[in-house]
Amino acid sequence: MGTDIGTSRREFVAAMGASVAAATAIATSTESAAQNTAPLKIVDFHNHYMGPSLTLTNLASVPPAARLTWEKINSNLQSPSALLASVESAGITARVINTPTAFIEDADGKVPPGAEQRINDQMAELCAKHPGKLYGLATVNAFAGDQSARELTRAVKDLGLRGVFVESARGDLLLGAKESRPTLAAAATLGVPVFVHPQTDPELHKRFSRIGRIGVRLARGTVNSAALINMLESGAFDDIPKLQLVVTTLAFGGVLLAGGFGDGQRIRSDAPALTRRHVYIDTMGLNPAVIRAAVDILGADHVLMGTDWPIVEEKSVPERLQEAFAHSALNPAEQQMIASGNTLKLLKIS
């Protein structure tokens, strides 16, 4: 057992070392490679939208120094015109949008009764008005058992939404807990992806926010990573073999750990196809080194372009993405898969 673990670790480290060497070798030709690459069709998987009728409560926990920033974010979150304008200004083809209930929770972490149903109805209505530019994910409380599974089924079958957005955790529960299994099973049966979003844990936030903005992201990323690892360690993927899960770049630490140790090694690109098909990650930050590492671990067919709009407003997206791809030594087919192909395939859009 010890020998096998040591061997797998050495192989993983060697693979990562080879990827760094490859990226370094092409660094001097990054600019010319970017110029010679054909234009990309870009579909952004990671975007948020809150219907104008929703009452946002998130400003209550925002520090005074950040209030003006978040007031602007909230304004964009609730503006269909800002959302549509951002598609044009970013130079992309479409956005996949979701509605986090964390923005409308009360002080006890509860959302208004019937909120998920109203969110899904409004999401479907907005996307129907802008086909080809907006694709919607359903919002459900993944830990509400059969009730959420029924709402997800309605949102996909009756409303035409393309996937489901869930939070990583609820109280002490992480995704993969028995309370979340009905929702996860419904997503697999419907053939839609589950986007697992970072969640703020009060204790982690209190401790990590002392070290600044990166500390806040580390706290949220830790919960996102823990949800992924719990899915792997709890046997959820074995019990629900058709499940497809997307985590954010903030969960990259969990992907690294899962890819290098224990049973999670089966998510890697060198694992058998039937065992690695479950886990995808987005490209928040558009960092070449992170994109290259994600491709090396999960495979180019399991990485999705995503920015976190409007929390993060990326400028010159096509140019930045082309540069990142060139620096990462990705071939044209891999580039197009990440830019839009993988997202369109997951959402079953031809």
Helices and strands as residue ranges (DSSP letters): H 2-25, G 27-29, H 30-36, E 43-48, G 58-61, G 64-66, H 67-77, H 80-90, E 94-98, G 101-104, H 115-129, E 134-136, E 138-139, H 146-157, E 164-167, E 169-170, E 173-174, G 178-180, H 181-190, E 194-197, H 202-208, G 209-211, H 213-233, H 236-239, E 245-247, G 249-251, H 252-260, G 262-267, H 273-276, E 279-282, H 288-298, G 300-302, E 303-304, H 317-327, H 332-336, I 337-341, H 342-346
